[in-house]
Structures are given as C-alpha cells and as structure tokens.
Amino acid sequence: MRWTGRRSDNIEDRRGIGVPLVAGGGIGSIILVLAALFFGFDPSVVLQNDAPAPATDAPATSPRSDDGRDFVAVVLADTEDTWAELFRRMNREYTDPKLVLFTGSVQSACGIAGAAVGPFYCPGDHKLYLDLDFFRALRTRFRAPGDFAQAYVIAHEVGHHVQTLLGISERVMATRRNGDRTAANALSVRQELQADCFAGVWAHHANRTRHVLEEGDLEEALNAAAAIGDDRLQRQSAGRVAPESFTHGTSAQRVRWFRRGFDAGAVGQCDTFRAEQL
C-alpha cells in the first residue's frame, strides 16, 4: 500500500496510560455489558481481573512519532477525504471521527474495554479505539499479514462511524432492544457486513483517485476479512461452529461484502439489511 499522503490530526495517543478493568460489577461493567449487547462484542473477554497497565505521566495526546502511528494517521486521513466527498454527493456533511491509540485497556463512552476486545468503534463518542498490538496478532495469530490488511481493519471501524452518521446504528440499536438474542445477533451480522462493504467502498475510491493499491494489496484485505469470520474464529477456539451465535458474519460473507463494496464503489450497494442472501 502506498501510504505517503497527508496524516490525520484526529489521533489521540493514550498508549502507556493504564485504565483498570472493572470486574464483578460497578457502573463501568454495566455500561460495557450494555455496549456489548448493542455493538456486538462479548463482554466476557473484557470483564476480568486483569491488572491495569502501568500509568505514565504522558498526556493523552502525547506527540509520539513512530511508524505505527504514522500509518494509521495516513489511512485515517484517506478515509476522511473519501467519505467527505461521498457525503457531499449525498448532500450530507461528514464529521471526522477520532482514532484513539491505547495499550492494555481504555476508557470510552461505551465503557472500559481491554485489548482483548480488538479494535472497536463507540457511537457514544464517535471514536475508534485501536491497540496497535492487534496488527501483530493479525499477522501472527490470524495469519493475515500486510499493510492493506491493517488498513481494512481501520476502514471497517470507520464504516461503523458512517453508519452512525447516517442514522443506521441508532435504528439497529432500537430494533435489537426489542428482539431476542438470536434475532439481535442476526441483526448485528448485517450491521458488521455493511461496515465491511463500506470499507470496500473506501478502498475503491482511494485507489481510483489516489492509486493507493499495490500488487497483492486487495488479496491482503480479503484474507484479513476471511481470517476474522465468525465460523473460522469459532472453529479455531472451540472446535465447532454455532451459527446462531454469529455476530459478524462468516468468512465467506465478510469477503463477499468487502468485495462488493470494492467492485461497486457505491454506498447504495451496501444495503445488507434488505439483502435476501448475505
């Protein structure tokens, strides 16, 4: 991936600033459980007795300069440029999200989350949260190496921000509150697959206007999408697959919807909620 463009200023660097994880109750855990219910992650992976990361005296926006931060700043800037133009075409205004870098655990408007949750987006504060160690796990544990695989992860979370700005997330939350767990999971799958499709839309326009893709980049993104499908993750962790508990979609579905967004480059092609077949 060619990532020599401008760098976004919408980065909060909280690395090295520890936040205790809440266990056994309290406001933080309640908020996080609610966030998990609405936003599709398992609260059990963060509500545990992990020791907090050591705190430092560094400010929350410490001016670090390193390859990891520079990379995510370039990718985030590219998503800003792409979605600002796409929203302009829809006669809407795009508001940039913030991207928070953290290590260990972090406080968000959706509660306190540990790195085990992986990258996530919180609609309550319009921020993306990312522990850069996830990229190492993506490369080693999930066997999905490459800088464009990492860019796909960021673009997917930005896709959730787009859903929030378009009012999709609010409608999904309202519907999930009135359904049972199986129905809620099925709705979550459609929301996640749409975020994959939106990531593909970004990649389409970023490549067409700024020629960011190099040989093999698209395959890196598709490999990453496949690596974090619910069926593959469940098979790896539990040795079996439980479709009724899916929250993000199968590997094949995630690949299909990212590819659909990439090929079409149109937001209107990402309506997973009306799709008869995912």
C-alpha positions in Angstrom: 0.0 0.0 0.0 1.3 3.5 -0.9 0.8 5.4 2.3 2.7 8.6 1.8 -0.2 11.0 1.8 -1.3 13.5 4.5 -1.6 12.4 8.1 -4.8 13.0 10.0 -4.7 15.2 13.1 -7.6 13.2 14.6 -5.4 10.9 16.6 -5.5 10.6 20.4 -2.4 8.8 21.7 -3.2 7.2 25.0 -0.6 4.5 24.8 1.0 3.8 28.2 -1.9 5.3 30.1 -3.5 2.4 32.0 -7.2 2.1 32.9 -8.2 -0.5 35.5 -10.6 -3.1 34.1 -13.7 -3.4 36.1 -14.6 -6.9 37.4 -17.6 -8.1 39.4 -19.9 -5.1 39.0 -20.0 -1.3 39.1 -21.0 1.4 36.6 -18.1 0.6 34.2 -19.1 -3.0 33.9 -22.8 -2.2 33.5 -22.1 0.2 30.7 -19.8 -2.2 29.0 -22.3 -5.0 29.1 -24.9 -2.7 27.5 -22.3 -1.7 24.9 -21.6 -5.4 24.2 -25.3 -6.1 23.8 -25.8 -3.2 21.4 -22.5 -3.2 19.5 -21.8 -6.9 19.0 -18.9 -8.0 21.2 -18.6 -10.4 24.0 -18.2 -8.6 27.4 -16.7 -11.7 29.0 -13.4 -11.0 27.2 -13.0 -7.7 29.0 -14.8 -8.1 32.3 -12.0 -9.9 34.0 -9.5 -9.4 36.8 -6.6 -8.3 34.6 -4.1 -5.9 36.3 -4.2 -2.5 34.7 -1.3 -1.4 32.5 1.2 0.9 34.4 0.3 4.5 34.2 2.7 7.2 33.0 2.9 10.9 33.2 2.4 11.3 29.4 -0.6 13.4 28.4 -3.5 11.7 26.5 -2.4 13.4 23.3 1.4 12.9 23.6 3.1 13.8 20.3 4.6 10.4 19.5 6.2 9.8 16.2 6.5 6.2 15.0 5.7 4.1 12.1 2.5 2.6 13.7 1.0 6.0 14.5 2.1 7.4 11.1 0.5 4.6 9.2 -2.9 4.8 11.0 -2.8 8.6 10.6 -2.4 8.3 6.8 -5.1 5.6 6.5 -7.5 7.7 8.6 -6.8 10.8 6.6 -7.6 8.9 3.4 -10.9 7.7 4.8 -11.7 11.3 5.8 -11.1 12.5 2.3 -13.1 9.7 0.7 -16.1 9.9 3.0 -16.2 13.7 3.0 -16.6 13.6 -0.8 -19.1 10.7 -0.8 -21.2 12.5 1.8 -21.0 15.7 -0.2 -22.5 13.8 -3.2 -25.3 12.7 -0.8 -25.9 16.3 0.2 -24.7 15.5 3.7 -21.8 16.6 5.9 -19.2 14.2 7.0 -17.8 14.6 10.5 -14.4 13.1 11.1 -14.1 10.5 13.9 -11.2 10.4 16.3 -8.9 7.4 16.5 -7.6 6.5 19.9 -4.4 4.5 20.3 -4.1 2.6 23.6 -2.3 -0.2 25.2 -3.9 -2.7 27.6 -7.2 -1.1 28.3 -9.0 2.1 27.6 -12.0 4.2 28.8 -14.6 5.1 26.2 -18.1 6.4 26.2 -19.2 2.8 25.8 -17.3 1.7 29.0 -13.9 0.3 29.8 -12.5 -2.2 27.3 -9.4 -4.3 27.3 -7.3 -5.0 24.3 -8.8 -8.5 24.0 -11.9 -6.9 22.5 -9.8 -5.9 19.5 -10.4 -2.7 17.5 -13.8 -1.2 18.1 -15.9 1.9 17.4 -18.0 3.7 20.1 -21.0 5.6 18.7 -21.3 7.4 22.1 -18.2 9.5 21.5 -17.6 9.0 17.7 -14.2 7.4 18.3 -12.3 4.4 17.0 -10.2 2.5 19.5 -7.1 0.6 18.5 -4.3 -1.2 20.3 -1.5 -1.5 17.7 -0.6 -4.9 19.1 -3.7 -6.1 17.2 -1.8 -5.7 14.0 0.8 -8.2 15.2 -2.0 -10.6 16.2 -3.5 -10.1 12.7 -0.2 -11.1 11.2 0.7 -14.0 13.5 -2.4 -15.4 15.1 -4.8 -14.8 12.3 -2.2 -15.2 9.5 -3.4 -12.1 7.7 -0.2 -10.1 7.1 0.2 -6.9 5.1 -0.4 -3.2 5.5 -3.6 -3.2 3.5 -5.0 -5.9 5.8 -4.4 -3.4 8.6 -5.9 -0.6 6.5 -9.0 -2.8 6.1 -9.4 -3.1 9.8 -9.3 0.7 10.2 -11.7 1.2 7.3 -14.2 -1.3 8.8 -14.3 0.7 12.1 -14.7 3.9 10.1 -17.6 2.1 8.4 -19.3 1.9 11.7 -18.8 5.7 12.1 -20.5 6.1 8.7 -23.4 4.0 9.9 -23.7 6.3 13.0 -23.8 9.5 10.9 -26.4 8.0 8.5 -28.6 7.0 11.4 -28.2 3.3 10.7 -26.7 2.4 14.1 -29.4 4.1 16.1 -32.1 2.2 14.2 -30.3 -1.1 14.7 -29.9 -0.4 18.4 -33.6 0.3 18.7 -34.6 -2.8 16.9 -32.1 -5.0 18.9 -33.6 -3.8 22.1 -37.0 -5.3 21.1 -35.7 -8.6 19.9 -34.4 -11.8 21.4 -30.7 -12.8 21.5 -30.8 -14.8 18.2 -32.6 -12.0 16.4 -30.2 -9.4 17.8 -27.2 -11.5 16.7 -28.6 -11.8 13.2 -29.1 -8.0 13.0 -25.5 -7.5 14.3 -24.2 -9.7 11.4 -25.9 -7.5 8.9 -24.5 -4.3 10.5 -21.0 -5.7 10.5 -21.2 -6.9 6.9 -22.3 -3.5 5.9 -19.3 -2.0 7.6 -17.2 -4.4 5.6 -18.9 -3.2 2.4 -18.3 0.4 3.4 -14.6 -0.5 3.9 -14.6 -1.8 0.3 -16.3 1.4 -0.9 -13.4 3.4 0.7 -10.8 1.2 -0.9 -12.5 1.6 -4.3 -12.4 5.4 -4.2 -9.0 5.6 -2.5 -7.5 3.5 -5.3 -9.3 5.2 -8.1 -8.4 8.8 -7.0 -5.1 8.3 -5.2 -3.8 4.9 -6.6 -3.0 3.6 -3.1 -3.1 -0.1 -4.0 0.0 -2.1 -5.0 0.1 -5.6 -6.3 -1.3 -8.1 -3.7 -3.0 -5.4 -1.6 -6.6 -6.4 -2.4 -5.7 -10.0 -1.6 -4.4 -8.9 1.8 -7.7 -7.2 2.7 -9.7 -10.2 1.5 -7.5 -12.6 3.5 -8.0 -10.4 6.6 -11.8 -10.4 6.1 -11.8 -14.2 5.9 -9.5 -14.6 8.8 -11.9 -12.9 11.3 -15.1 -14.6 10.1 -17.2 -16.0 13.0 -17.1 -19.5 11.6 -13.3 -19.6 11.4 -12.8 -18.0 14.8 -15.2 -20.4 16.5 -13.7 -23.4 14.8 -10.2 -22.3 15.9 -11.2 -21.6 19.5 -13.9 -24.2 20.3 -13.6 -26.7 17.5 -17.2 -26.3 16.4 -19.4 -23.7 14.8 -22.6 -22.2 16.3 -24.3 -20.1 13.6 -26.9 -18.8 16.0 -24.2 -17.0 18.0 -22.6 -15.3 15.0 -22.3 -11.5 15.4 -20.0 -10.5 12.5 -20.7 -13.0 9.7 -18.8 -15.9 8.2 -15.5 -15.7 6.4 -17.2 -16.0 3.0 -19.8 -13.4 3.8 -17.2 -10.9 5.0 -15.1 -11.4 1.9 -18.2 -11.1 -0.3 -19.4 -7.8 1.1 -16.0 -6.2 1.2 -15.5 -7.2 -2.4 -19.0 -5.9 -3.3 -18.2 -2.5 -1.9 -14.8 -2.5 -3.7 -16.2 -3.5 -7.0 -19.2 -1.1 -7.0 -17.8 1.8 -5.1 -21.3 2.8 -4.2 -22.9 3.2 -0.8 -26.2 2.1 -2.2 -24.8 -1.4 -3.0 -24.2 -2.0 0.8 -27.7 -2.4 2.0 -27.2 -5.7 3.9 -30.4 -5.1 5.8 -32.6 -5.7 2.7 -30.4 -8.4 1.2 -32.1 -11.8 0.9 -28.8 -13.6 0.9 -25.8 -12.5 2.8 
